[in-house]
Amino acid sequence: MAGLLGLTRSLAGASRRGRPEDVAALLAFLVGHSASFITGQSGHIDGCWLLH
């Protein structure tokens, strides 16, 4: 199991845990003018831990 955890960590995009500021940055973008054409999306704010 330790090998799988090490592999997962090596594939992750961020080498740190998320912070509230990370979520706030996405929310600030979504409520701003630049996101006016974005509708019905879900955002994964997980530092690339969600592997498809």
Buried (B, 14 or more C-beta within 10 A) or exposed (E): EEEEEEEEEEEBEEEEEEEEEBEEEEEEEEEEEEEEEEEEEEEEEEBEBEEE
